């Protein structure tokens, strides 16, 4: 049975290398999550905002793990020909519901909270990378692990 000291050392080494390997993905998800919180990756109805193509693709990669963005269906539908339109059939309208319409919730406070979560995750990850280099006896191994954490997801994206 391993001693507590050996077990702790193994846990630290595991934490170091998995943290460095997954740091690029954590930075990516923190950034794109913040972008998506405020819907900066998509157009919304009634808005003239057109997101940059890079934000659209990064948002798609975050949500669907692909860079292929599906084309939206055109909102303008052609008017049907008058000869082929059947006469409207009157339908009874249901009685209005006695439930009062709910007031729209203010989502901004929660969005701001999750923006702070994303910023904290981003900064914590950068701090962890700094500490990995600062306190490592083998910075070349840290660099190789970090490079693998960047290259492997890019290669998987090409499959």
SEKEPA-898488 format. One record per atom (N, C-alpha, C): residue number from 1; residue in three letters; atom name; y, x, z. Coordinates in pm, whole numbers, plus 32768, in hexadecimal, padded with zeros to 4 digits. Atoms other than C-alpha are relative to their C-alpha. Example, Ala and Ser with C-alpha at 12.3 -4.5 7.8 and 13.67 -1.06 7.14 Angstrom:
     k     r    a   north   east     up
     1   ALA    N    7F89   8059   8000
     1   ALA   CA    7E3E   84CE   830C
     1   ALA    C    8078   805A   8000
     2   SER    N    7F89   7FAE   7FFA
     2   SER   CA    7F96   8557   82CA
     2   SER    C    806D   7FB3   8049
//
This chain:
     k     r    a   north   east     up
     1   UNK    N    7F8A   8055   8000
     1   UNK   CA    8000   8000   8000
     1   UNK    C    807C   805A   8000
     2   UNK    N    7F8A   7FAB   8006
     2   UNK   CA    8153   8090   7F9F
     2   UNK    C    8057   7FF1   807D
     3   UNK    N    7FA7   8003   7F8C
     3   UNK   CA    8244   80EB   80B0
     3   UNK    C    807D   7FB0   7FDE
     4   UNK    N    7F84   804B   801B
     4   UNK   CA    8383   801D   80D8
     4   UNK    C    8067   8053   7FB3
     5   UNK    N    7FA1   7FAA   8047
     5   UNK   CA    844D   8148   8060
     5   UNK    C    7FDE   8007   7F6B
     6   UNK    N    802B   7FF8   808C
     6   UNK   CA    8380   8168   7F1F
     6   UNK    C    8016   7F7C   7FB9
     7   UNK    N    7FEB   8084   803A
     7   UNK   CA    8393   7FF3   7EE4
     7   UNK    C    8094   7FE9   7FE1
     8   UNK    N    7F71   800F   8014
     8   UNK   CA    850C   7FF4   7F0D
     8   UNK    C    8031   8058   7F8E
     9   UNK    N    7FDA   7FA6   806E
     9   UNK   CA    852F   811D   7E23
     9   UNK    C    7FD6   7FC5   7F7A
    10   UNK    N    802F   8040   807C
    10   UNK   CA    845E   806B   7D1B
    10   UNK    C    8057   7F89   7FDB
    11   UNK    N    7FAA   8074   8018
    11   UNK   CA    8531   7F32   7D41
    11   UNK    C    8089   802C   7FCC
    12   UNK    N    7F7D   7FCE   802D
    12   UNK   CA    8673   7FFC   7D17
    12   UNK    C    7FF9   8031   7F6F
    13   UNK    N    8010   7FCE   8088
    13   UNK   CA    85F2   80A7   7BDC
    13   UNK    C    7FEF   7F8C   7F9E
    14   UNK    N    8013   8077   8054
    14   UNK   CA    857C   7F5B   7B4B
    14   UNK    C    8086   7FB8   7FEC
    15   UNK    N    7F7E   8044   8006
    15   UNK   CA    86CE   7EBC   7B9B
    15   UNK    C    8062   804F   7FA9
    16   UNK    N    7FA6   7FAC   804E
    16   UNK   CA    878B   7FE1   7B02
    16   UNK    C    7FE7   7FEF   7F6B
    17   UNK    N    801C   7FFF   808F
    17   UNK   CA    86DA   7FE3   79B3
    17   UNK    C    8000   7F74   7FC3
    18   UNK    N    7FF7   8088   8038
    18   UNK   CA    86B4   7E6C   7985
    18   UNK    C    8092   7FD3   7FFB
    19   UNK    N    7F72   8024   8000
    19   UNK   CA    8820   7E3F   79E5
    19   UNK    C    804B   803F   7F8C
    20   UNK    N    7FBD   7FBA   806F
    20   UNK   CA    8894   7F43   78E9
    20   UNK    C    7FD0   7FC8   7F7A
    21   UNK    N    8036   8035   807E
    21   UNK   CA    87AD   7EBB   77DA
    21   UNK    C    803C   7F77   7FDE
    22   UNK    N    7FCF   8087   801A
    22   UNK   CA    8824   7D53   7801
    22   UNK    C    8098   7FF2   800D
    23   UNK    N    7F6E   8006   7FF1
    23   UNK   CA    8994   7DA9   783F
    23   UNK    C    8047   7FD2   7F80
    24   UNK    N    7FBC   8031   8077
    24   UNK   CA    89FC   7D7C   76D1
    24   UNK    C    7FEE   7F69   7FEB
    25   UNK    N    8018   8090   800E
    25   UNK   CA    895C   7C22   76CA
    25   UNK    C    8051   7FB1   8066
    26   UNK    N    7FB0   8044   7F99
    26   UNK   CA    8A05   7BC2   7811
    26   UNK    C    8094   7FFE   7FDA
    27   UNK    N    7F75   7FFC   802D
    27   UNK   CA    8B57   7C33   7789
    27   UNK    C    8017   7F9C   7F8E
    28   UNK    N    7FF6   805E   8070
    28   UNK   CA    8B19   7B6D   764A
    28   UNK    C    8002   7F6F   8032
    29   UNK    N    8008   808A   7FD0
    29   UNK   CA    8AB6   7A2F   7703
    29   UNK    C    8077   7FDB   8058
    30   UNK    N    7F8A   801E   7FAE
    30   UNK   CA    8BD6   7A4A   77F9
    30   UNK    C    8078   7FE4   7FA6
    31   UNK    N    7F8F   8014   805A
    31   UNK   CA    8CD2   7A6C   76DD
    31   UNK    C    7FF3   7F7F   7FB0
    32   UNK    N    8010   8077   8054
    32   UNK   CA    8C42   7962   75F8
    32   UNK    C    7FFA   7F80   8053
    33   UNK    N    7FFF   8075   7FA7
    33   UNK   CA    8C0B   7876   771D
    33   UNK    C    808E   7FD7   8023
    34   UNK    N    7F73   801F   7FE3
    34   UNK   CA    8D7C   7890   7776
    34   UNK    C    8042   7FC1   7F86
    35   UNK    N    7FC8   8039   807C
    35   UNK   CA    8DD6   784B   760A
    35   UNK    C    7FD2   7F70   7FEF
    36   UNK    N    8036   8086   8011
    36   UNK   CA    8CF3   771A   7603
    36   UNK    C    8033   7F9F   806A
    37   UNK    N    7FCD   8057   7F96
    37   UNK   CA    8D79   7694   774D
    37   UNK    C    807D   7FB6   7FD2
    38   UNK    N    7F85   803D   8030
    38   UNK   CA    8EC4   7653   76A2
    38   UNK    C    7FF6   7FD5   7F6E
    39   UNK    N    801C   802E   8089
    39   UNK   CA    8E24   75F2   7553
    39   UNK    C    8050   804C   7F97
    40   UNK    N    7FB6   7FAE   8060
    40   UNK   CA    8ECD   7711   749E
    40   UNK    C    7FA9   8029   7F8A
    41   UNK    N    805D   7FDD   806B
    41   UNK   CA    8D9B   7737   73BE
    41   UNK    C    7FE9   7F8F   7F9D
    42   UNK    N    8018   8074   8057
    42   UNK   CA    8DAE   75E1   7319
    42   UNK    C    8081   7FB0   7FEF
    43   UNK    N    7F90   805B   8015
    43   UNK   CA    8EA2   74EC   7286
    43   UNK    C    7FE1   7F7D   8047
    44   UNK    N    8012   8082   7FC0
    44   UNK   CA    8ED9   73A4   7336
    44   UNK    C    804B   7F97   7FAF
    45   UNK    N    7FC1   806D   804A
    45   UNK   CA    8F36   7254   72A8
    45   UNK    C    8091   7FF0   802C
    46   UNK    N    7F74   8017   7FE1
    46   UNK   CA    90A9   7217   7292
    46   UNK    C    804D   807F   801F
    47   UNK    N    7FBD   7F82   7FE3
    47   UNK   CA    90FD   7388   72B5
    47   UNK    C    800C   8052   7F80
    48   UNK    N    7FEE   7FAB   8076
    48   UNK   CA    9187   7478   71B3
    48   UNK    C    7FCB   808E   8019
    49   UNK    N    8033   7F7B   7FDE
    49   UNK   CA    90E5   75A2   7264
    49   UNK    C    7F86   8021   7FAB
    50   UNK    N    8073   7FCE   804C
    50   UNK   CA    8FFD   7669   7183
    50   UNK    C    7FD9   8085   803E
    51   UNK    N    8028   7F85   7FBB
    51   UNK   CA    8F36   7770   7241
    51   UNK    C    7FE6   8071   7F9D
    52   UNK    N    8025   7F8E   8055
    52   UNK   CA    8F0D   78CE   71B5
    52   UNK    C    7F69   8000   7FE6
    53   UNK    N    808E   8001   8026
    53   UNK   CA    8DC3   78FC   7100
    53   UNK    C    7FAA   804E   8063
    54   UNK    N    804F   7FAF   7FA2
    54   UNK   CA    8D53   7A07   71F7
    54   UNK    C    7FDF   7FB0   807E
    55   UNK    N    801B   8052   7F89
    55   UNK   CA    8D75   7914   731D
    55   UNK    C    7F9A   7F93   7FE3
    56   UNK    N    8062   8066   8027
    56   UNK   CA    8CB2   780A   7260
    56   UNK    C    7F74   803E   7FFD
    57   UNK    N    8083   7FBF   800A
    57   UNK   CA    8B97   78FF   7217
    57   UNK    C    7FCD   802E   8088
    58   UNK    N    802A   7FD5   7F7B
    58   UNK   CA    8B92   798F   7377
    58   UNK    C    7FD6   7F88   8056
    59   UNK    N    8026   807A   7FB8
    59   UNK   CA    8B8A   782E   7408
    59   UNK    C    7F78   7FCD   7FD2
    60   UNK    N    8081   802B   8036
    60   UNK   CA    8A69   77D8   7322
    60   UNK    C    7F90   805B   8032
    61   UNK    N    8064   7FA2   7FCD
    61   UNK   CA    89B0   7912   738D
    61   UNK    C    7FE3   7FE4   8094
    62   UNK    N    8010   801F   7F71
    62   UNK   CA    89EA   78B8   74FC
    62   UNK    C    7FAB   7F82   8013
    63   UNK    N    8043   8081   7FEB
    63   UNK   CA    896D   7752   74D5
    63   UNK    C    7F7A   7FF6   7FB9
    64   UNK    N    8078   8017   8053
    64   UNK   CA    8866   7764   73C0
    64   UNK    C    7FB6   807F   7FD9
    65   UNK    N    803F   7F80   801B
    65   UNK   CA    8809   78D7   73AD
    65   UNK    C    7FF8   8020   7F6A
    66   UNK    N    7FF8   7FE2   808E
    66   UNK   CA    886B   78E8   723C
    66   UNK    C    8093   8006   7FD8
    67   UNK    N    7F77   7FFA   8032
    67   UNK   CA    89A3   793E   7177
    67   UNK    C    801A   7F97   7F95
    68   UNK    N    7FF2   8066   8068
    68   UNK   CA    8963   7829   707A
    68   UNK    C    8041   7F85   803E
    69   UNK    N    7FB6   8073   7FCE
    69   UNK   CA    8A65   771B   70B8
    69   UNK    C    7FE8   7F8C   7F9F
    70   UNK    N    8017   8071   805A
    70   UNK   CA    89FD   75C7   702C
    70   UNK    C    8085   7FC4   7FD3
    71   UNK    N    7F88   8040   8035
    71   UNK   CA    8AFC   751D   6F4E
    71   UNK    C    800B   7F73   8038
    72   UNK    N    7FEA   8088   7FCE
    72   UNK   CA    8B94   73E6   6FE2
    72   UNK    C    8005   7F9F   7F8C
    73   UNK    N    7FF9   8067   8066
    73   UNK   CA    8B70   72A6   6F21
    73   UNK    C    8091   7FD8   7FEF
    74   UNK    N    7F77   8029   801C
    74   UNK   CA    8CAD   7234   6E7A
    74   UNK    C    801F   7F7F   8049
    75   UNK    N    7FDA   8078   7FB5
    75   UNK   CA    8D68   7136   6F4C
    75   UNK    C    8030   7F90   7FA4
    76   UNK    N    7FD0   8065   805D
    76   UNK   CA    8DFA   7086   6E1F
    76   UNK    C    7F8A   7FCA   7FB0
    77   UNK    N    806E   803E   8048
    77   UNK   CA    8CFB   6F91   6D94
    77   UNK    C    803A   7FB5   7F88
    78   UNK    N    7FCD   804A   8074
    78   UNK   CA    8D26   6F05   6C36
    78   UNK    C    7FF4   7F6A   8017
    79   UNK    N    8001   8092   7FF1
    79   UNK   CA    8D7B   6D95   6C29
    79   UNK    C    7F94   7FC5   7FA5
    80   UNK    N    8067   803E   8055
    80   UNK   CA    8C5B   6CBB   6BAA
    80   UNK    C    8041   7FAC   7F92
    81   UNK    N    7FCE   8051   8070
    81   UNK   CA    8C82   6C04   6A61
    81   UNK    C    8009   7F6E   802C
    82   UNK    N    7FF0   808B   7FD4
    82   UNK   CA    8D04   6AA1   6A8C
    82   UNK    C    7F90   7FA4   7FD3
    83   UNK    N    8068   805B   8030
    83   UNK   CA    8BED   6A06   69BB
    83   UNK    C    7F82   8008   8055
    84   UNK    N    807D   7FF0   7FB7
    84   UNK   CA    8AD6   6A91   6A93
    84   UNK    C    800C   7FE0   8094
    85   UNK    N    7FEE   801C   7F72
    85   UNK   CA    8B6B   6A36   6BE3
    85   UNK    C    7FD8   7F70   801C
    86   UNK    N    8025   8089   7FDF
    86   UNK   CA    8ABB   6906   6C77
    86   UNK    C    806D   7FC0   8056
    87   UNK    N    7F9D   8049   7FB0
    87   UNK   CA    8B8E   67FA   6D1A
    87   UNK    C    7FE3   8018   8093
    88   UNK    N    8017   7FE9   7F72
    88   UNK   CA    8BC1   683F   6E8B
    88   UNK    C    7FC6   7F84   8043
    89   UNK    N    8040   806C   7FB6
    89   UNK   CA    8AE4   6771   6F6C
    89   UNK    C    8041   7FFB   808A
    90   UNK    N    7FC2   8007   7F7C
    90   UNK   CA    8B99   66F1   709F
    90   UNK    C    7F95   800C   806D
    91   UNK    N    805B   7FEE   7F8F
    91   UNK   CA    8AEF   6763   71DD
    91   UNK    C    8049   7FDA   807F
    92   UNK    N    7FBE   8024   7F83
    92   UNK   CA    8B32   66DE   7334
    92   UNK    C    8026   807E   804D
    93   UNK    N    7FD4   7F8C   7FB3
    93   UNK   CA    8BFC   67D0   7404
    93   UNK    C    7FD7   7FEE   8091
    94   UNK    N    802A   800C   7F74
    94   UNK   CA    8B75   681A   755D
    94   UNK    C    807B   7FF2   805A
    95   UNK    N    7F93   8011   7FA0
    95   UNK   CA    8C46   67BB   7688
    95   UNK    C    8027   8089   8036
    96   UNK    N    7FD7   7F7E   7FCB
    96   UNK   CA    8D16   68DB   770E
    96   UNK    C    7FC1   801B   8088
    97   UNK    N    8041   7FD7   7F83
    97   UNK   CA    8C77   699B   7827
    97   UNK    C    8063   7FF7   8073
    98   UNK    N    7FA5   800B   7F90
    98   UNK   CA    8D07   6956   797F
    98   UNK    C    8020   8087   8042
    99   UNK    N    7FE8   7F7C   7FC7
    99   UNK   CA    8CFA   6ACC   79CF
    99   UNK    C    8083   8038   7FC9
   100   UNK    N    7F81   7FC6   802A
   100   UNK   CA    8E50   6B6B   79C5
   100   UNK    C    7FE7   8089   7FC1
   101   UNK    N    8014   7F7D   803E
   101   UNK   CA    8E70   6C9B   78E2
   101   UNK    C    801F   8070   8065
   102   UNK    N    7FEE   7F92   7FA2
   102   UNK   CA    8E4E   6DE1   799F
   102   UNK    C    8071   805B   7FD2
   103   UNK    N    7F93   7FA5   801B
   103   UNK   CA    8F73   6EC9   79B5
   103   UNK    C    7FC4   8087   7FD5
   104   UNK    N    8032   7F7F   802F
   104   UNK   CA    8F3D   700D   78F3
   104   UNK    C    8015   806A   806C
   105   UNK    N    7FF8   7F96   7F9B
   105   UNK   CA    8EF2   7131   79D8
   105   UNK    C    8052   8075   7FCB
   106   UNK    N    7FB8   7F87   8022
   106   UNK   CA    8FD0   7262   79DA
   106   UNK    C    7F9E   8074   8007
   107   UNK    N    8063   7F96   8006
   107   UNK   CA    8EE8   7379   7969
   107   UNK    C    803C   808C   800F
   108   UNK    N    7FC0   7F7D   7FFB
   108   UNK   CA    8FE7   7491   797A
   108   UNK    C    7FDE   8051   807D
   109   UNK    N    8024   7FAD   7F8C
   109   UNK   CA    8FA1   74FB   7AE3
   109   UNK    C    7F75   803E   7FF6
   110   UNK    N    8087   7FC9   800E
   110   UNK   CA    8E2E   7526   7A99
   110   UNK    C    7FFD   806A   7F93
   111   UNK    N    7FFA   7F9C   806A
   111   UNK   CA    8E7C   75E0   7956
   111   UNK    C    803E   8082   8034
   112   UNK    N    7FC1   7F89   7FC6
   112   UNK   CA    8F60   76CD   7A15
   112   UNK    C    7F9E   8047   805D
   113   UNK    N    8065   7FC4   7FA7
   113   UNK   CA    8E4E   7703   7B18
   113   UNK    C    7F9B   8050   7FAF
   114   UNK    N    8064   7FB9   8050
   114   UNK   CA    8D52   7761   7A0A
   114   UNK    C    803D   8074   7FB3
   115   UNK    N    7FBD   7F8C   8039
   115   UNK   CA    8E53   7843   7967
   115   UNK    C    7FFE   8073   8064
   116   UNK    N    8007   7F99   7F98
   116   UNK   CA    8E66   78FF   7AB2
   116   UNK    C    7F71   8034   8012
   117   UNK    N    808D   7FD4   7FF9
   117   UNK   CA    8CE9   7908   7ABD
   117   UNK    C    7FE4   8063   7F8F
   118   UNK    N    8018   7FA8   8073
   118   UNK   CA    8CE2   79A2   7960
   118   UNK    C    8047   8086   8012
   119   UNK    N    7FB6   7F83   7FE8
   119   UNK   CA    8DEF   7AA1   79B9
   119   UNK    C    7FBB   8054   806B
   120   UNK    N    8046   7FB7   7F95
   120   UNK   CA    8D36   7AFC   7AF9
   120   UNK    C    7F7F   803F   7FCF
   121   UNK    N    807C   7FCA   8038
   121   UNK   CA    8BEC   7B28   7A40
   121   UNK    C    801E   8078   7FA7
   122   UNK    N    7FD8   7F95   805B
   122   UNK   CA    8C99   7BFF   793A
   122   UNK    C    8027   807D   804F
   123   UNK    N    7FD1   7F8D   7FB1
   123   UNK   CA    8D46   7CDD   7A3B
   123   UNK    C    7F91   803B   8056
   124   UNK    N    8071   7FCD   7FB0
   124   UNK   CA    8C10   7CF7   7B18
   124   UNK    C    7FA1   8053   7FAB
   125   UNK    N    8057   7FB6   805A
   125   UNK   CA    8B45   7D69   79EE
   125   UNK    C    803D   8087   7FDB
   126   UNK    N    7FBD   7F81   801E
   126   UNK   CA    8C48   7E6E   798E
   126   UNK    C    7FFD   805E   8079
   127   UNK    N    8007   7FB0   7F86
   127   UNK   CA    8C51   7EE5   7AF8
   127   UNK    C    7F74   803B   8012
   128   UNK    N    808A   7FD0   7FF6
   128   UNK   CA    8AD6   7F01   7AF8
   128   UNK    C    7FE5   8071   7F9E
   129   UNK    N    8011   7F93   8061
   129   UNK   CA    8ADF   7FD4   79BB
   129   UNK    C    8047   807F   802F
   130   UNK    N    7FB6   7F8D   7FCC
   130   UNK   CA    8BE6   80B5   7A54
   130   UNK    C    7FAF   8045   806F
   131   UNK    N    804E   7FC8   7F91
   131   UNK   CA    8B13   80E2   7B8D
   131   UNK    C    7F80   8042   7FCE
   132   UNK    N    807A   7FC5   8037
   132   UNK   CA    89DC   8125   7ABC
   132   UNK    C    801B   808D   7FCD
   133   UNK    N    7FDD   7F7B   8030
   133   UNK   CA    8A8C   8249   7A17
   133   UNK    C    802F   805C   8070
   134   UNK    N    7FC3   7FAF   7F95
   134   UNK   CA    8B47   82C1   7B4B
   134   UNK    C    7F96   803A   805E
   135   UNK    N    8061   7FD6   7F9B
   135   UNK   CA    8A17   82D7   7C2F
   135   UNK    C    7F79   8028   7FC6
   136   UNK    N    807F   7FDB   803F
   136   UNK   CA    8909   8331   7B33
   136   UNK    C    7FF6   8097   7FF1
   137   UNK    N    8018   7F71   8015
   137   UNK   CA    886E   8488   7B21
   137   UNK    C    7FE0   801B   7F6D
   138   UNK    N    8025   7FF0   808D
   138   UNK   CA    8809   8448   79B8
   138   UNK    C    8051   7F9F   7FAA
   139   UNK    N    7FAD   805C   8050
   139   UNK   CA    892B   83A9   78F6
   139   UNK    C    7FCC   7FED   7F72
   140   UNK    N    8036   8010   8087
   140   UNK   CA    8877   83E6   77AC
   140   UNK    C    7F99   7F8F   7FFC
   141   UNK    N    8062   806E   7FFA
   141   UNK   CA    8761   82F7   7818
   141   UNK    C    804A   7F7A   800C
   142   UNK    N    7FAE   807A   7FF4
   142   UNK   CA    8869   81F6   787C
   142   UNK    C    8039   7FDB   7F77
   143   UNK    N    7FC7   8018   8085
   143   UNK   CA    890E   821D   7726
   143   UNK    C    7F95   7FCD   7FA0
   144   UNK    N    806D   802E   8058
   144   UNK   CA    87C0   81F6   7672
   144   UNK    C    7FD8   7F71   8022
   145   UNK    N    8024   8088   7FD6
   145   UNK   CA    8770   80BD   773D
   145   UNK    C    806B   7F9D   7FD4
   146   UNK    N    7F92   8056   802C
   146   UNK   CA    88C7   802A   76F4
   146   UNK    C    7FFD   7FED   7F69
   147   UNK    N    800A   800A   8092
   147   UNK   CA    88A2   8079   7582
   147   UNK    C    7F8D   7FA5   7FD7
   148   UNK    N    8072   8059   801D
   148   UNK   CA    874D   7FCF   7581
   148   UNK    C    8026   7F6F   801B
   149   UNK    N    7FD4   8088   7FE1
   149   UNK   CA    87ED   7E9D   7623
   149   UNK    C    805F   7FC7   7F99
   150   UNK    N    7FAA   802D   806E
   150   UNK   CA    88DF   7E8D   74FF
   150   UNK    C    7FB0   7FF2   7F7F
   151   UNK    N    8046   7FFA   8081
   151   UNK   CA    87F9   7EEA   73DE
   151   UNK    C    7F8E   7F9A   7FF7
   152   UNK    N    8074   805B   8007
   152   UNK   CA    86C4   7E1A   7435
   152   UNK    C    802A   7F70   7FE2
   153   UNK    N    7FD7   8089   8025
   153   UNK   CA    877B   7CC7   7436
   153   UNK    C    8036   7FF7   7F70
   154   UNK    N    7FCF   8002   808A
   154   UNK   CA    8827   7D25   72EE
   154   UNK    C    7F8C   8002   7F9D
   155   UNK    N    8076   7FFE   8056
   155   UNK   CA    86D6   7D77   7253
   155   UNK    C    7FB8   7F79   8002
   156   UNK    N    8040   8084   7FF5
   156   UNK   CA    8644   7C30   72D5
   156   UNK    C    804F   7F96   7FB3
   157   UNK    N    7FAC   805E   804A
   157   UNK   CA    8769   7B79   7236
   157   UNK    C    7FE4   8007   7F6B
   158   UNK    N    801D   7FEE   808E
   158   UNK   CA    8706   7C07   70E3
   158   UNK    C    7F78   7FC9   7FD7
   159   UNK    N    8086   8034   8021
   159   UNK   CA    85A0   7B81   70F9
   159   UNK    C    8007   7F75   7FC7
//
